[in-house]
Amino acid sequence: MEQIPTINYHDLESNNQELSKFLEDSLNDVGFFVIKDHPISSESIDKLFNFTQELFDLPLDVKMKYHLKGTNGARGYTPYGIETALNKNVPDQKEFWHQGSCSNPDLADNLTINELENFDDINSLYKEFEKLGIKILESISNFNIDFNADLKEIAVDGNSVLRLLHYPPVDAQKNDDRAHAHNDVNLITLLVGGNEGGLEALDKKGNWVECNCDENEIIGCQDATACNYNENATDGGVDCEYLVADCDTCSGAVDGTGYVVDNDADDDNVCDSNDVCSGGDDNQDADSDGTPDFCDSCPNDALNDADADGGCGDVDLCEGYDDALDADADGTPDGCDVCADADDSLDADSDGTPDACDADLLLHEGNNLVSFVALPNDLSLSSVFAGSDLAGVIGEGSAAAEIGGSWYGSLSTIDALSGYWVQANTDQEIDVVGTVSDDLVYTLHDANNLISYPYAQSRSIPDALPDYVEDEVFAIVGEGVASINLNGSWLGSLGSLSGSKGYWFARSADASDLTFQYNPPSAGSSARLLSGDLPKVPEAYAYTQSTEQGFYFIESVLIDGEPMAENNWIVAYNNDVVVGARMWTGEYTDIPAMGNDSSTETAGYMEMGNVPTFKLMDSVTGEMLDLYVDGTIDPWTNNGVSVITLSTTPELPTAVTLNGSYPNPFNPATTISFSIPSEMNVDVKVYDISGRMVGELMNGIQSQALYEITWLSLIHI
């Protein structure tokens, strides 16, 4: 008698054409084949057999509790004498238990035998066999055997069942066959091999073919160094699989299912666990930045486009800044542009600084309020101002004069944090060559602070100052220009801070120290109004820039009760001396009032306690009109700022007031200001410190008005 054909499980996973023909013949001729070296372990099979014996050893009455009548034995227990083969009158000599899939709603639920410990393990055993059956069907489909369907797809979610059978000893008087010849109605049947004969299959020729399954024979790789080593193999009929590359490892299984694990997916000789760049060669790193070229966005740039502007370092025009930002279109990005508002190539003095942003000090004759964008190593006055024609330099609380080429005074060195009044004898340029300081930390004390602005590019006050600094500074005074902070808005002739210029920062008299850094300039920084944009003062009202200056911000100007048009000039006087002038440009135009800094050019200018007067010059007619302050006006102080309202109509007083005398203490010429609310007798007398009357200035009936009278004394005691 012929035997049912045998196939090794591992061969089913191949695409061997010879095996394909063998498999096709086996299925067509016999309908059966034996699978050896399958993945279901002997432990699982032994467990299943032991479980089956325990089940059928239970008393019949116990087993019958799990018999579901009317279900045709689909689930649970079926006793002897129930199942009969097709076209047979005598039932098979067997009892059985069915445990199956839970995915078919048309079938009864699986049962659990409470009398058996760990009965639920049967479900995991069922899944092992179901998985094997689906894998076999998938392999058969892959051999292109003509079934006109994918066998795996047919089986999934079908009515698969684990069938536990018990055949008792044969009762020849009742039935010679334990199970009559029959056709399985299933798509595929898996039978566990045993060491007892009995199973036969009828081939197409009408011959019964015997199945002799040796349960002790296991075909597999017997080399322990191979990945598919089977420690239980009794026959070495399977090719062993070995490690090939350094990174290869074995899966770890020793039941014949082991395989070679490729731990170098990109074949760069760097194991996956140490792979920096999965999918690429770790050994290729042109810029030596630790990132292989395949995964490196900038393979030739060790900084990997640190400024994120899309230009890798090897081609980046300005590392650390966006190459696309070039406000002046000179080909140099703003971040590396020495002069962001002009062509960097224009450098008339060849000092490396573009003409439009040259850090050199451009001094006009007279007083210049400056600071230093760059500083030489030698910070002494004689070094910084070598070759210059200066009269002196004044800092905050210190000063020095140049006499005979040497410097004398309390000021000896220059620093980058401070601002300075530089008194130039002529128009000149001072070359400043050295290190640019753009990371300075400033500490502002209370009252007035004379400090620098360390950048070449101008920037508007709100952009230059951090918000918390703006809140603490109520005014900034520059060279002949000023701006006040009104609720976060900066108003006045000073709209921006510029390199090489110095500034007075005004704070309250009791403010605590404040430390800050300027916001660095950026592309698009702009100023509302630059000092250089101010209209030139008419010659008749020209004044000298003093190192001492105050500013009066004019909130409004009324001419006969109507707002004054722009482009008229407001002139400030100390007695009859012009001390400042500014074209009216609208609300909060600032009028400078220069002080007497003891130079010959500022004789007669404002002094502490003086109150300026104002006149309007009509720019069309040239007519001069007196302007009066509505309300009170603060006496002049150096770097002081005040807000006033002006009108061509004097404000009539509503009370008797003595507004103070100036200058104070009395000089040979002293002005006394007072007002009366109505017509009354006024007697003004001057007494000396001993109480002796030294003069009578007024005595008689006077009308409602503001009065200023001057006392002249030939002898000043």
C-alpha positions in Angstrom: 0.0 0.0 0.0 1.2 3.4 -0.8 1.7 6.1 1.9 0.3 9.7 2.0 3.0 12.1 0.7 5.1 14.0 3.3 6.2 17.7 3.1 8.5 19.7 5.4 6.7 22.8 6.8 9.6 25.1 6.0 9.4 24.1 2.4 5.9 25.5 2.2 7.3 29.0 2.7 9.6 28.7 -0.3 8.7 29.3 -4.0 10.2 26.0 -5.1 8.6 25.0 -8.5 9.5 21.4 -7.9 7.7 21.4 -4.6 4.8 23.2 -6.2 4.3 20.3 -8.6 4.6 17.8 -5.8 2.1 19.6 -3.7 -0.4 19.9 -6.6 -0.1 16.2 -7.3 -0.6 15.3 -3.6 -3.8 17.4 -3.4 -5.2 16.2 -6.7 -4.4 12.5 -6.3 -4.8 11.8 -2.6 -6.2 15.0 -1.1 -3.9 14.5 1.9 -0.3 15.3 2.8 1.7 15.0 6.0 3.4 18.1 7.3 6.6 17.5 9.3 8.6 20.0 11.4 5.5 22.2 11.9 5.6 25.1 14.4 3.1 23.6 16.9 5.3 22.4 19.8 5.2 18.9 21.1 4.4 20.5 24.5 1.2 22.0 23.1 0.2 18.7 21.4 0.9 16.7 24.7 -1.1 19.3 26.6 -4.0 18.8 24.1 -3.9 15.0 24.4 -3.8 15.1 28.2 -6.6 17.6 28.2 -8.7 15.4 25.9 -8.1 12.3 28.0 -9.2 14.2 31.2 -12.3 15.4 29.4 -13.5 12.0 28.2 -12.6 10.3 31.5 -15.3 12.4 33.2 -18.5 10.5 34.2 -21.1 10.4 31.5 -23.6 12.4 33.5 -21.1 15.2 33.9 -20.3 15.2 30.2 -24.0 15.2 29.3 -24.4 18.5 31.1 -22.5 20.0 28.2 -24.5 18.4 25.4 -26.5 20.9 23.5 -29.5 19.2 21.8 -30.6 20.5 18.5 -27.2 22.1 17.6 -26.0 19.1 15.5 -22.9 19.0 17.8 -21.6 22.4 16.7 -20.4 23.2 20.2 -19.8 21.3 23.4 -20.1 17.5 24.0 -21.6 14.9 21.6 -22.0 11.4 23.0 -21.7 8.0 21.3 -24.2 7.0 18.7 -25.1 10.4 17.5 -22.9 11.1 14.4 -23.4 8.9 11.4 -21.4 9.0 8.2 -23.2 9.9 4.9 -25.2 7.0 3.5 -24.5 4.8 6.6 -27.2 3.4 8.9 -24.9 2.6 11.8 -23.4 5.5 13.9 -19.7 5.9 14.3 -18.1 4.5 17.6 -16.9 7.8 19.0 -17.7 10.7 21.3 -16.4 14.2 20.7 -16.1 17.8 21.9 -16.3 20.9 19.7 -14.6 24.2 20.5 -14.5 26.9 17.8 -14.4 30.5 16.7 -16.4 33.2 18.4 -16.7 35.3 15.3 -19.7 33.5 13.8 -23.0 34.9 15.2 -25.0 32.1 13.8 -23.3 29.5 16.0 -23.8 28.7 19.7 -21.2 30.1 22.2 -18.4 27.9 23.4 -18.9 26.0 26.6 -16.7 25.8 29.7 -16.3 22.6 31.7 -16.2 23.7 35.2 -15.1 20.3 36.5 -11.7 20.7 34.6 -9.0 23.0 35.9 -7.6 25.6 33.4 -10.2 24.5 30.9 -9.9 27.9 29.2 -6.5 26.9 27.9 -8.3 25.1 25.2 -9.0 28.4 23.5 -5.3 29.2 23.1 -4.7 25.7 21.7 -7.5 26.2 19.3 -5.9 29.5 18.1 -2.6 27.8 17.5 -4.2 25.2 15.2 -6.3 27.9 13.5 -3.2 30.0 12.8 -1.4 27.0 11.4 -4.3 26.1 9.1 -4.5 29.6 7.7 -0.8 29.6 7.1 -1.0 26.3 5.2 -3.8 27.6 3.1 -1.8 30.9 2.4 1.2 28.8 1.3 -0.9 26.6 -0.9 -2.3 29.7 -2.6 1.2 31.1 -3.1 2.2 28.0 -5.1 -0.3 29.2 -7.8 -2.3 26.0 -7.6 -5.5 26.7 -9.5 -8.2 27.0 -6.9 -9.7 30.2 -8.5 -9.7 31.8 -5.0 -7.4 32.9 -2.2 -7.8 30.1 0.3 -6.7 32.2 3.2 -9.4 34.8 2.6 -12.0 32.0 2.5 -10.9 30.7 5.8 -10.7 33.9 7.8 -13.8 34.5 10.0 -15.1 31.1 8.9 -16.5 28.3 11.1 -13.3 26.6 12.1 -13.6 24.1 15.0 -11.2 22.2 17.3 -12.6 18.7 17.3 -11.6 16.5 20.2 -12.4 12.8 19.5 -12.4 9.7 21.6 -12.7 6.2 20.0 -13.3 3.4 22.4 -12.3 -0.2 21.8 -14.0 -1.7 18.8 -17.2 -3.7 19.5 -17.1 -6.0 16.5 -20.6 -7.2 17.1 -22.0 -3.7 16.7 -19.6 -2.1 14.1 -16.2 -3.1 12.8 -15.3 0.5 12.1 -14.7 3.1 14.6 -15.4 5.7 11.9 -16.9 4.8 8.6 -15.4 6.0 5.3 -16.5 9.6 4.7 -15.8 12.9 3.0 -14.8 15.9 5.2 -17.0 18.8 4.5 -14.4 21.3 5.7 -12.1 23.4 3.5 -9.1 21.9 5.3 -8.7 19.4 8.1 -5.7 19.2 10.3 -5.1 15.8 12.0 -2.5 15.4 14.8 -0.2 12.5 14.0 0.2 9.6 16.2 2.0 6.4 16.6 -1.0 4.2 16.0 -2.1 3.3 12.5 -5.6 3.5 11.1 -5.9 6.6 9.0 -6.2 5.8 5.3 -7.2 8.0 2.3 -8.8 6.9 -1.0 -6.9 8.2 -4.0 -8.5 8.9 -7.4 -7.5 5.4 -8.6 -9.6 3.8 -5.9 -6.7 2.7 -3.8 -6.5 3.2 0.0 -3.3 5.0 0.9 -1.9 4.5 4.3 -0.8 7.3 6.7 2.1 6.2 8.9 3.0 9.2 11.1 6.0 8.8 13.2 5.4 11.1 16.2 9.0 10.8 17.3 10.5 12.0 14.0 11.4 15.7 13.8 13.1 17.0 10.7 15.2 20.1 11.2 18.6 21.8 11.4 20.8 20.0 14.0 23.7 22.6 14.0 23.5 24.6 17.3 25.4 27.5 15.7 22.7 28.0 13.1 19.8 30.4 13.5 17.2 27.8 12.6 18.6 25.2 15.0 16.0 22.7 16.3 17.2 21.1 19.5 14.5 18.4 19.1 15.4 17.5 15.5 16.0 13.8 14.8 16.6 14.2 11.1 18.9 16.9 9.5 16.9 17.1 6.4 16.6 21.0 6.6 19.3 23.5 5.4 20.8 25.4 8.2 20.9 29.2 8.1 24.0 31.0 9.5 24.9 34.6 10.4 26.5 36.4 7.5 27.2 40.0 8.6 28.7 41.4 11.8 25.4 43.0 12.8 23.3 39.8 12.2 21.8 38.0 15.1 19.6 34.9 15.5 16.0 35.3 16.5 16.6 33.2 19.6 14.3 30.4 19.0 15.7 26.8 19.1 12.7 24.9 17.9 13.6 25.2 14.2 11.6 28.4 13.7 14.6 30.6 14.3 15.9 32.9 11.6 18.6 35.4 10.8 17.8 38.9 12.0 19.4 41.6 9.8 20.4 44.4 12.2 21.9 46.6 9.5 18.9 47.6 7.4 20.9 50.2 5.4 23.9 47.9 4.9 26.4 50.6 6.1 28.2 48.2 8.4 26.8 50.1 11.4 24.3 48.1 13.4 20.8 49.6 13.6 21.1 50.1 17.4 24.1 52.4 16.8 22.8 53.8 13.5 22.7 57.7 13.4 21.1 57.8 10.0 18.7 55.0 9.2 18.5 54.4 5.5 21.9 56.0 4.7 25.6 55.4 5.1 26.8 56.5 8.5 30.3 56.6 7.2 29.7 59.5 4.9 30.0 62.8 6.9 31.5 65.5 4.7 31.3 68.3 7.3 32.2 66.1 10.3 29.2 67.4 12.3 28.2 63.9 13.5 25.3 63.7 11.1 25.8 61.5 8.1 25.3 63.2 4.8 22.2 61.2 3.9 20.3 62.7 6.9 22.1 66.1 7.0 20.0 69.0 5.7 23.3 70.8 5.1 25.9 68.1 4.4 28.7 70.6 3.9 27.7 72.9 6.9 28.7 71.8 10.4 26.2 74.3 11.8 23.4 72.9 9.7 21.9 76.3 8.7 21.9 77.6 12.2 20.0 80.7 11.2 17.3 78.7 9.5 17.2 81.0 6.4 17.5 78.1 3.9 21.1 78.8 3.1 23.6 76.3 4.4 26.7 77.6 6.0 28.9 76.8 3.0 26.9 79.2 0.9 25.3 81.4 3.6 26.0 85.1 3.0 25.4 86.0 6.6 25.7 83.1 9.1 23.3 83.6 12.0 20.9 85.9 10.2 18.3 85.6 7.4 20.0 86.1 4.0 16.7 87.2 2.5 16.6 90.4 4.6 18.6 93.1 2.7 16.8 96.4 3.2 19.3 98.5 1.2 19.7 95.9 -1.6 23.5 96.1 -1.4 24.0 92.3 -1.5 24.9 92.1 2.2 22.1 90.7 4.4 21.0 93.1 7.1 22.4 90.9 9.9 25.9 91.3 8.5 25.3 94.8 7.1 27.6 97.4 8.7 25.2 100.0 7.4 21.7 98.6 6.9 20.4 101.7 5.2 23.1 102.3 2.6 25.5 100.6 0.3 28.3 99.0 2.3 30.7 99.4 -0.6 30.8 103.2 -0.2 33.7 103.9 2.1 35.4 107.2 1.2 37.9 107.1 4.0 38.6 103.4 3.6 38.2 102.8 7.3 36.0 99.7 6.8 32.9 101.6 7.8 30.4 102.6 5.1 30.1 106.3 4.7 26.4 106.5 5.8 27.1 104.7 9.1 30.7 105.7 9.8 31.4 105.5 13.5 33.8 108.5 13.3 32.7 111.6 15.2 31.6 114.4 12.9 31.9 117.5 15.0 30.6 121.0 14.2 32.0 124.1 15.8 30.6 124.5 19.2 29.0 121.9 21.5 28.4 118.4 20.4 26.6 115.8 22.5 28.2 112.5 21.5 28.9 108.9 22.5 31.3 106.3 21.1 30.1 103.3 18.9 33.7 102.1 18.8 36.6 102.5 21.3 40.4 102.1 20.9 42.4 100.1 23.4 43.7 103.3 24.9 40.8 105.2 26.4 42.6 108.3 27.6 41.5 111.7 26.3 44.9 112.3 24.8 44.5 109.1 22.8 40.9 109.3 21.8 41.1 112.9 20.7 44.7 112.9 19.4 45.1 115.5 16.7 41.8 117.1 17.3 41.1 120.8 17.9 38.9 120.9 21.1 38.3 123.2 23.9 37.0 120.7 26.4 34.9 117.6 27.1 32.1 117.5 29.7 30.6 114.3 31.1 28.0 113.7 33.8 29.6 115.3 36.8 33.1 115.6 35.4 34.9 117.7 32.8 38.3 118.3 31.2 39.9 121.1 29.2 42.6 120.9 26.6 45.3 123.4 27.3 48.5 123.5 25.3 47.9 120.0 24.0 47.4 118.5 27.4 44.2 117.6 29.2 43.3 118.8 32.7 40.3 118.1 34.9 38.3 115.4 36.7 37.6 113.6 33.4 40.5 111.5 32.2 39.1 108.6 30.2 36.3 107.8 27.8 33.9 104.8 28.2 31.3 103.3 25.9 28.4 103.7 28.4 28.5 107.4 28.8 27.6 110.4 26.7 29.8 113.6 26.5 29.6 117.2 25.5 32.6 117.8 23.1 33.4 121.4 22.6 35.0 121.8 19.2 36.8 124.9 18.1 36.2 124.1 14.4 34.2 121.7 12.2 36.2 118.5 12.2 36.1 114.7 12.1 37.6 112.5 14.8 38.6 109.1 13.6 37.4 106.4 16.0 39.1 103.1 15.3 38.5 100.2 17.7 36.1 97.6 19.0 32.3 98.2 18.5 30.5 97.7 21.8 26.9 96.5 21.2 26.2 94.5 24.3 26.5 97.2 27.0 24.6 97.0 30.2 23.3 100.4 31.5 22.4 101.3 35.1 20.2 104.4 35.4 20.1 106.3 38.7 17.4 108.8 39.6 17.1 112.2 38.0 19.3 112.8 34.9 21.6 110.3 33.3 24.0 111.1 30.4 24.5 107.9 28.5 25.5 106.6 25.1 23.7 104.8 22.3 26.1 102.1 21.1 24.8 101.2 17.6 25.6 102.5 14.2 22.0 102.3 13.0 19.4 104.7 14.2 16.3 103.3 15.9 13.1 104.9 17.1 12.8 105.4 20.8 10.0 102.8 21.4 11.9 100.2 19.3 15.3 100.9 21.1 14.0 100.8 24.6 12.6 97.8 26.4 9.0 98.4 27.6 9.9 98.4 31.3 12.6 101.1 30.6 10.1 103.3 28.7 7.8 103.2 31.8 10.6 104.5 34.0 11.9 107.3 31.7 9.7 110.4 31.3 12.0 112.4 28.9 15.1 112.0 26.7 17.2 115.0 25.8 19.7 115.1 23.0 21.8 117.8 21.4 19.2 120.6 20.9 16.3 118.1 20.7 14.1 116.3 23.2 11.1 114.0 23.5 8.7 113.4 26.4 6.9 110.2 27.2 3.1 110.8 27.4 1.4 107.5 28.3 3.7 105.5 26.2 3.9 107.9 23.2 7.1 109.7 22.6 6.5 113.3 21.4 9.0 116.0 20.4 11.8 116.7 18.0 13.8 113.6 19.1 12.3 110.6 17.4 15.2 108.2 17.3 18.5 107.3 19.0 21.5 107.5 16.8 25.0 106.0 17.0 27.8 108.4 18.0 25.2 110.6 19.9 24.8 111.1 23.6 21.5 111.4 25.5 20.2 112.6 28.8 17.6 110.1 30.3 15.4 111.9 32.8 13.8 109.9 35.6 11.9 110.9 38.8 14.0 112.3 41.6 13.4 109.3 43.9 13.6 106.5 41.3 15.6 103.4 42.2 18.4 102.1 40.1 17.3 100.5 36.8 19.5 98.1 34.8 18.8 97.5 31.1 20.2 96.8 27.6 19.0 98.4 24.4 17.0 96.4 21.9 19.5 95.9 19.1 18.6 97.5 15.7 17.0 95.4 13.1 15.9 95.7 9.5 13.0 98.1 9.2 14.0 100.2 12.2 12.9 103.7 11.7 12.6 107.0 13.4 9.7 109.4 13.4 11.8 112.5 13.3 15.6 112.9 13.2 17.4 116.0 14.5 18.9 116.5 11.0 15.4 116.8 9.6 14.5 119.9 11.6 14.1 123.1 9.7 17.0 125.6 9.8 16.4 128.4 12.3 16.0 131.8 10.7 19.2 133.9 11.0 17.5 136.5 13.1 16.7 134.0 15.8 19.8 131.9 15.7 21.2 130.8 19.0 24.2 128.9 20.2 24.0 125.2 21.3 24.9 125.2 25.0 25.9 122.4 27.2 23.1 123.4 29.4 19.6 123.3 28.0 16.0 123.0 29.0 12.9 122.3 26.9 9.3 123.5 27.0 6.8 121.3 25.2 3.9 123.3 23.8 0.7 121.5 24.1 -1.2 124.0 22.0 -0.9 127.6 20.6 -4.1 129.7 20.3 -4.2 132.9 18.2 -7.2 134.9 19.1 -8.8 131.7 20.4 -8.1 129.7 17.3 -5.4 126.9 16.9 -2.2 128.2 15.2 -1.3 126.8 11.8 1.9 124.9 11.4 5.2 126.2 10.0 5.2 129.4 12.1 8.1 129.9 14.4 8.1 130.1 18.2 11.1 131.9 19.7 12.1 131.6 23.4 13.7 134.6 25.1 15.5 135.3 28.3 14.7 139.0 28.7 15.6 140.2 25.2 18.1 137.4 24.4 17.1 134.6 22.0 17.7 131.3 23.8 15.9 128.9 21.4 13.6 128.6 18.5 11.6 125.8 16.8 9.1 125.7 13.9 5.6 124.8 15.2 4.8 121.3 13.9 1.7 120.6 16.0 0.9 119.3 19.4 3.8 119.0 21.8 6.4 120.7 19.7 9.4 121.3 22.0 11.0 124.7 22.2 14.6 124.6 23.4 15.8 127.2 26.0 19.6 127.2 26.1 21.3 127.9 29.4 24.4 130.0 30.4 27.3 127.5 30.6 29.7 130.3 31.4 31.1 130.5 27.9 31.2 133.8 26.1 28.8 132.5 23.5 26.0 131.9 26.1 26.2 135.1 28.0 22.6 136.2 28.9 21.2 132.7 28.4 18.9 131.0 30.9 20.0 130.4 34.5 18.5 128.5 37.3 15.2 130.0 38.3 14.7 132.2 35.2 11.4 132.0 33.3 11.5 132.3 29.5 9.1 134.4 27.5 7.8 133.4 24.0 7.0 135.2 20.8 5.4 134.0 17.6 6.9 134.8 14.2 4.4 134.5 11.4 6.3 132.7 8.6 4.2 134.6 6.0 4.2 138.2 7.2 7.3 138.1 9.5 5.1 139.7 12.2 6.1 139.0 15.8 3.4 138.4 18.3 3.7 138.1 22.1 2.7 134.7 23.5 1.5 134.2 27.0 1.5 131.1 29.1 -1.8 129.9 30.2 -1.5 129.0 33.9 1.9 128.6 35.5 5.3 127.8 34.0 8.2 126.0 35.6 11.4 128.0 36.1 14.2 126.9 33.8 16.5 124.1 35.0 19.3 122.4 33.1 17.8 119.4 31.2 14.4 120.2 32.6 11.3 119.5 30.6 7.9 121.2 31.1 4.6 121.2 29.3 2.8 124.5 28.7 0.0 126.1 26.7 0.5 129.4 24.8 -1.9 132.0 23.6 -1.8 135.5 22.1 -4.3 136.5 24.8 -3.0 136.9 28.3 -4.7 134.9 30.9 -6.4 137.2 33.4 -5.4 136.3 37.0 -8.1 135.1 39.4 -6.1 135.6 42.6 -3.3 137.7 44.0 -0.1 135.8 43.3 3.6 136.5 43.7 5.3 134.4 41.1 8.8 134.8 42.4 11.7 136.9 41.4 14.5 136.0 39.1 17.4 135.8 39.2 17.4 134.7 42.8 19.4 135.8 44.8 18.9 139.3 43.6 21.3 140.8 41.1 21.6 144.5 40.2 18.7 143.8 37.7 16.0 141.6 39.1 12.5 140.9 37.7 9.6 140.6 40.0 6.4 138.9 38.7 3.0 139.1 40.3 -0.7 139.2 39.3 -4.0 140.7 40.7 -7.5 139.5 40.0 -9.2 142.9 39.9 -8.5 146.6 40.1 -6.8 147.4 43.4 -4.1 149.5 45.0 -0.6 147.9 44.6 2.5 148.9 46.6 5.7 147.0 45.7 8.7 147.7 47.8 12.2 146.1 48.2 13.8 145.5 51.5 17.3 144.3 52.4 18.2 141.5 54.8 18.2 144.0 57.7 14.6 145.1 57.0 15.6 148.4 55.5 13.5 149.5 52.5 15.9 150.0 49.6 13.4 150.8 46.8 9.7 151.4 45.9 8.8 150.0 42.5 5.0 150.6 42.3 2.4 152.4 44.4 -1.1 153.1 43.1 -4.3 151.7 41.6 -3.7 148.9 39.1 -6.1 146.9 36.9 -6.5 143.1 36.7 -3.4 141.8 35.0 -0.1 139.9 35.2 2.8 142.3 36.0 6.5 142.0 35.6 8.6 144.9 37.0 12.4 145.2 37.1 14.4 146.6 40.0 17.7 148.2 39.1 20.2 148.8 41.8 23.5 150.6 41.4 24.8 149.1 44.6 24.4 145.4 45.2 24.9 144.5 48.9 
